[in-house]
């Protein structure tokens, strides 16, 4: 009777440990994905703003091209995030 109980206890502990390990792995994966999406958005906005700044200094149109390219970069970043999110959702 006691051996049977120990065996069942050992099986239950191993199942709980597997579930905990899977949850920790998923949590890390979600954090990586969130970091990737955030980085893509920030990078697109930064690149757009830098391009606008450079073009403004060449054409002496400050601040119009900075503003235009800021919004273009923001739109491009949001599109990248939406595409990546849709791709991840299809993979599930």
C-alpha atoms as a printed R data frame, in Angstrom:
   type eleno elety resid chain resno      x      y       z
1  ATOM     1    CA   UNK     A     1  0.000  0.000   0.000
2  ATOM     2    CA   UNK     A     2  2.757  2.417   0.938
3  ATOM     3    CA   UNK     A     3  4.800  1.582  -2.196
4  ATOM     4    CA   UNK     A     4  1.734  2.230  -4.363
5  ATOM     5    CA   UNK     A     5  1.285  5.626  -2.709
6  ATOM     6    CA   UNK     A     6  4.956  6.509  -3.228
7  ATOM     7    CA   UNK     A     7  4.726  5.554  -6.882
8  ATOM     8    CA   UNK     A     8  1.610  7.676  -7.434
9  ATOM     9    CA   UNK     A     9  3.211 10.579  -5.573
10 ATOM    10    CA   UNK     A    10  6.339 10.339  -7.730
11 ATOM    11    CA   UNK     A    11  4.228 10.323 -10.926
12 ATOM    12    CA   UNK     A    12  2.221 13.352  -9.759
13 ATOM    13    CA   UNK     A    13  5.389 15.266  -8.881
14 ATOM    14    CA   UNK     A    14  6.906 14.561 -12.294
15 ATOM    15    CA   UNK     A    15  3.725 15.780 -14.042
16 ATOM    16    CA   UNK     A    16  3.719 18.992 -12.004
17 ATOM    17    CA   UNK     A    17  7.420 19.551 -12.751
18 ATOM    18    CA   UNK     A    18  6.862 19.068 -16.508
19 ATOM    19    CA   UNK     A    19  3.959 21.513 -16.463
20 ATOM    20    CA   UNK     A    20  6.006 24.080 -14.523
21 ATOM    21    CA   UNK     A    21  8.927 23.731 -16.950
22 ATOM    22    CA   UNK     A    22  6.607 24.184 -19.948
23 ATOM    23    CA   UNK     A    23  5.028 27.283 -18.379
24 ATOM    24    CA   UNK     A    24  8.443 28.819 -17.713
25 ATOM    25    CA   UNK     A    25  9.533 28.090 -21.282
26 ATOM    26    CA   UNK     A    26  6.362 29.669 -22.708
27 ATOM    27    CA   UNK     A    27  6.819 32.736 -20.496
28 ATOM    28    CA   UNK     A    28 10.341 33.230 -21.832
29 ATOM    29    CA   UNK     A    29  9.113 32.797 -25.383
30 ATOM    30    CA   UNK     A    30  6.388 35.410 -24.867
31 ATOM    31    CA   UNK     A    31  8.883 37.862 -23.408
32 ATOM    32    CA   UNK     A    32 11.189 37.378 -26.387
33 ATOM    33    CA   UNK     A    33  8.333 37.935 -28.797
34 ATOM    34    CA   UNK     A    34  7.160 41.062 -26.985
35 ATOM    35    CA   UNK     A    35 10.717 42.444 -27.004
36 ATOM    36    CA   UNK     A    36 11.031 41.713 -30.730
37 ATOM    37    CA   UNK     A    37  7.766 43.466 -31.589
38 ATOM    38    CA   UNK     A    38  8.621 46.488 -29.459
39 ATOM    39    CA   UNK     A    39 12.065 46.757 -30.994
40 ATOM    40    CA   UNK     A    40 10.647 46.599 -34.518
41 ATOM    41    CA   UNK     A    41  8.247 49.437 -33.767
42 ATOM    42    CA   UNK     A    42 10.851 51.672 -32.136
43 ATOM    43    CA   UNK     A    43 13.428 50.991 -34.872
44 ATOM    44    CA   UNK     A    44 11.006 51.904 -37.650
45 ATOM    45    CA   UNK     A    45 10.090 55.186 -35.959
46 ATOM    46    CA   UNK     A    46 13.761 56.002 -35.304
47 ATOM    47    CA   UNK     A    47 14.813 55.254 -38.883
48 ATOM    48    CA   UNK     A    48 11.947 57.329 -40.288
49 ATOM    49    CA   UNK     A    49 12.813 60.257 -38.048
50 ATOM    50    CA   UNK     A    50 16.514 60.089 -38.928
51 ATOM    51    CA   UNK     A    51 15.733 60.003 -42.648
52 ATOM    52    CA   UNK     A    52 13.449 63.011 -42.197
53 ATOM    53    CA   UNK     A    53 16.142 64.873 -40.273
54 ATOM    54    CA   UNK     A    54 18.766 64.215 -42.958
55 ATOM    55    CA   UNK     A    55 16.441 65.254 -45.770
56 ATOM    56    CA   UNK     A    56 15.416 68.381 -43.844
57 ATOM    57    CA   UNK     A    57 19.038 69.427 -43.467
58 ATOM    58    CA   UNK     A    58 19.654 68.871 -47.206
59 ATOM    59    CA   UNK     A    59 16.553 70.696 -48.447
60 ATOM    60    CA   UNK     A    60 16.297 73.227 -45.590
61 ATOM    61    CA   UNK     A    61 12.634 72.419 -44.949
62 ATOM    62    CA   UNK     A    62 12.765 71.998 -41.169
63 ATOM    63    CA   UNK     A    63 10.589 70.548 -39.516
64 ATOM    64    CA   UNK     A    64  8.257 69.284 -42.267
65 ATOM    65    CA   UNK     A    65 10.171 66.245 -43.498
66 ATOM    66    CA   UNK     A    66 10.983 65.169 -39.931
67 ATOM    67    CA   UNK     A    67  7.268 65.177 -39.120
68 ATOM    68    CA   UNK     A    68  6.278 63.394 -42.341
69 ATOM    69    CA   UNK     A    69  8.929 60.688 -42.019
70 ATOM    70    CA   UNK     A    70  8.184 60.252 -38.304
71 ATOM    71    CA   UNK     A    71  4.611 59.322 -39.170
72 ATOM    72    CA   UNK     A    72  5.719 57.171 -42.109
73 ATOM    73    CA   UNK     A    73  8.104 55.315 -39.798
74 ATOM    74    CA   UNK     A    74  5.363 54.870 -37.184
75 ATOM    75    CA   UNK     A    75  3.006 53.488 -39.841
76 ATOM    76    CA   UNK     A    76  5.693 51.135 -41.165
77 ATOM    77    CA   UNK     A    77  6.480 49.948 -37.636
78 ATOM    78    CA   UNK     A    78  2.828 49.246 -36.897
79 ATOM    79    CA   UNK     A    79  2.490 47.338 -40.159
80 ATOM    80    CA   UNK     A    80  5.546 45.231 -39.262
81 ATOM    81    CA   UNK     A    81  4.117 44.471 -35.828
82 ATOM    82    CA   UNK     A    82  0.723 43.504 -37.293
83 ATOM    83    CA   UNK     A    83  2.356 41.251 -39.900
84 ATOM    84    CA   UNK     A    84  4.553 39.566 -37.297
85 ATOM    85    CA   UNK     A    85  1.599 39.069 -34.935
86 ATOM    86    CA   UNK     A    86 -0.503 37.535 -37.710
87 ATOM    87    CA   UNK     A    87  2.370 35.240 -38.679
88 ATOM    88    CA   UNK     A    88  2.809 34.097 -35.061
89 ATOM    89    CA   UNK     A    89 -0.919 33.480 -34.727
90 ATOM    90    CA   UNK     A    90 -0.942 31.289 -37.861
91 ATOM    91    CA   UNK     A    91  1.966 29.230 -36.490
92 ATOM    92    CA   UNK     A    92 -0.022 28.214 -33.398
